[in-house]
Every structure is written in structure tokens, then in C-alpha cells.
Amino acid sequence: MTRLADGLAPVRAYSEEPMPNILNGTITPGKVFDATTDLDGVPAGYQDMADRKNLKLLVKP
């Protein structure tokens, strides 16, 4: 039997090291993030993830 499940990910534990490279364009996170927003768009971005319109939201300050 195969099943697909999701859950919380400890992103903060792993995000500090690659984040500068993502923000300056050295790393293109396109295979991970499929939506980008500023801080004002975070509530709508999280709703889009809950509605399964997007998988992962990149928040740029």
C-alpha cells in the first residue's frame, strides 16, 4: 500500500545557511518554492497552500 502524507517541516532548522544564496540569486529555489510573496501577502499565501493552489511559499521581505 502506498500513501501520500504531509506534515510540518522544521524549516527554520535548515533555512539559515542557504537563505543568503537564495536571496542573492546564487541558488534558484524554483524546484522547492512555487510561489513568492512579500510580508503583506503571507496570509493569502498560506491560504493558497491550505487550498492546495501552491506547494511552498517563498517570503521576501
C-alpha positions as CSV (number, residue, x, y, z in Angstrom):
1,M,0.0,0.0,0.0
2,T,1.3,3.5,-0.9
3,R,0.2,6.6,0.7
4,L,0.9,10.3,0.5
5,A,1.0,12.4,3.6
6,D,2.1,15.8,4.7
7,G,3.0,17.5,7.9
8,L,5.0,20.2,9.5
9,A,8.6,20.7,8.4
10,P,11.3,22.2,10.7
11,V,12.3,24.8,8.1
12,R,14.0,27.2,10.5
13,A,16.5,24.5,11.4
14,Y,17.7,24.3,7.8
15,S,17.0,27.7,6.3
16,E,19.7,30.0,7.7
17,E,22.6,28.6,5.7
18,P,21.1,28.6,2.1
19,M,18.9,31.8,2.6
20,P,21.5,34.4,1.6
21,N,22.3,32.4,-1.6
22,I,18.6,32.2,-2.4
23,L,18.1,35.9,-1.9
24,N,21.1,37.0,-3.9
25,G,20.2,34.6,-6.8
26,T,23.1,32.2,-6.4
27,I,20.6,29.4,-5.8
28,T,17.3,29.3,-7.7
29,P,14.8,27.6,-5.4
30,G,12.2,27.1,-8.2
31,K,12.1,23.3,-7.6
32,V,11.1,23.9,-4.0
33,F,9.1,27.1,-4.0
34,D,6.3,27.6,-6.4
35,A,5.0,31.0,-5.2
36,T,6.7,34.2,-3.9
37,T,5.2,37.0,-1.8
38,D,6.2,39.9,0.4
39,L,5.3,40.1,4.0
40,D,1.8,41.6,3.3
41,G,0.9,38.5,1.1
42,V,1.7,35.9,3.7
43,P,-1.8,35.3,4.9
44,A,-3.1,34.8,1.4
45,G,-0.1,32.7,0.5
46,Y,-0.7,30.3,3.4
47,Q,-4.4,30.1,2.4
48,D,-3.3,29.2,-1.1
49,M,-1.1,26.4,0.4
50,A,-4.0,25.2,2.5
51,D,-6.2,25.2,-0.6
52,R,-3.5,23.3,-2.5
53,K,-3.1,26.0,-5.1
54,N,0.6,26.2,-4.2
55,L,3.0,23.8,-2.5
56,K,5.7,26.1,-0.9
57,L,5.7,29.9,-0.4
58,L,8.9,32.0,-0.5
59,V,8.5,35.1,1.5
60,K,10.8,38.0,0.5
61,P,11.0,40.9,3.0
